[in-house]
Amino acid sequence: MDDEPTELVQRIRDALADVIDPELGRDVVGLGLIYAIEADEEDTVRITMTTTTAGCPAVGFLVDAVRFAATEVQGVRSVEVRLTYEPRWRPEMMTA
């Protein structure tokens, strides 16, 4: 992804800020769980994300909620969510 986010990527990031981790009560963007958002020329979106732990009981909910929130953004044609644990999430990844 470019350093300068496209308008579509920024709108997706804004939408993902409404996805709340049910265990921590904070949004997935602020928690640092979203590693990358990429959109190609056909407005297909790929989101790379993590959870706070590999055994997170909310993983299914979080992946589905991220996919749904991104799909609702005008201009998005399809969404692929990729879950990774590399690098491992650390509390320092949270924003203020």
C-alpha positions in Angstrom: 0.0 0.0 0.0 1.2 3.5 -0.7 2.2 5.8 2.1 -0.5 8.2 1.0 -3.9 6.4 1.5 -6.4 6.7 -1.3 -9.8 8.2 -0.5 -11.4 4.7 -0.7 -8.8 3.3 1.8 -9.3 6.2 4.1 -13.1 5.7 4.0 -12.6 2.0 4.8 -10.3 2.8 7.7 -13.0 5.3 9.0 -15.7 2.6 8.7 -13.5 0.0 10.6 -13.2 2.5 13.5 -16.8 1.6 14.2 -15.9 -2.1 14.7 -15.6 -2.6 18.4 -13.7 -5.5 20.0 -16.3 -7.0 22.3 -13.8 -8.0 25.0 -11.8 -4.7 25.1 -14.5 -2.2 24.2 -12.2 -0.4 21.8 -12.3 -0.1 18.0 -10.1 -2.4 15.9 -8.2 0.6 14.3 -7.4 2.2 17.7 -6.3 -1.2 19.0 -3.8 -1.5 16.2 -5.4 -4.7 14.9 -5.6 -3.5 11.3 -2.2 -4.0 9.7 -3.0 -3.1 6.0 -5.9 -2.0 3.8 -5.3 -2.3 0.1 -7.7 -1.5 -2.8 -7.0 -2.4 -6.4 -8.2 -0.8 -9.6 -11.4 -2.9 -9.5 -12.2 -1.7 -6.0 -11.5 -5.1 -4.5 -10.3 -4.6 -1.0 -7.8 -6.7 1.0 -7.5 -6.2 4.7 -4.8 -7.7 6.8 -5.6 -7.9 10.5 -4.7 -9.6 13.7 -6.3 -10.2 17.1 -4.8 -9.5 20.5 -4.1 -13.2 21.0 -4.0 -16.3 18.7 -6.7 -17.9 20.8 -9.0 -14.9 20.8 -12.6 -16.1 21.3 -13.9 -13.2 19.3 -11.9 -13.9 16.1 -14.9 -15.0 14.0 -16.9 -12.0 15.1 -14.1 -9.5 14.4 -13.3 -10.9 10.9 -17.0 -10.9 10.0 -17.5 -7.4 11.4 -14.4 -6.0 9.6 -15.6 -7.6 6.3 -19.1 -6.2 6.7 -18.0 -2.7 7.7 -15.7 -2.5 4.6 -18.4 -3.9 2.3 -20.7 -1.2 3.4 -18.4 1.5 2.2 -19.5 3.1 -1.1 -17.4 2.0 -4.0 -16.2 -1.3 -2.5 -16.9 -4.2 -4.8 -15.5 -7.1 -2.7 -13.6 -7.6 0.5 -11.0 -10.2 1.5 -9.9 -10.3 5.1 -6.7 -12.0 5.9 -5.9 -12.9 9.5 -2.2 -13.0 10.5 -0.2 -13.2 13.7 3.0 -11.9 12.2 4.0 -9.6 13.7 2.3 -10.5 17.0 0.1 -7.8 18.4 1.5 -5.8 21.3 -0.2 -3.2 23.5 2.3 -0.6 22.1 0.4 -0.9 18.8 -2.6 0.9 20.2 -3.2 4.5 19.5 -4.0 7.0 22.2 
